[in-house]
């Protein structure tokens, strides 16, 4: 019997879009079957969050990325309905230009003014007159939605 490794555990997950869609639907159906307690379903949410963080950490690991790049020798790899390529992404900096810096300062000043106005609009319950201009400032409208938060301790 082959020993389970971290790599063999990863390979148990579905690869293609169709396989993932089927896996997702089967999981959803099973969770909604009524066969699981709230604690068991919550445990799945915790496991999924842990898997998400694990995948991000592995994919962003510099040593692994560098090693893969060395092995690829600049070639594209296609397997299991996916491709892996290495390309360059340019990042530009503009702060060496005086006009750009002036515009950036103006934009930041406007953002600060907007943030201040948003704070006021959140705080008021009815329209109020702006002390300087006399314009009516309307309270912010809002909607609420439920959000599941899973924190790994």
PyMOL commands that set and color helices and strands:
alter all, ss='L'
color gray80, all
select helices_A, chain A and resi 6-10+17-31+38-60+62-72+98-123
alter helices_A, ss='H'
color red, helices_A
select strands_A, chain A and resi 77-79+82-84+128-129+136-137
alter strands_A, ss='S'
color yellow, strands_A
deselect
rebuild
show_as cartoon
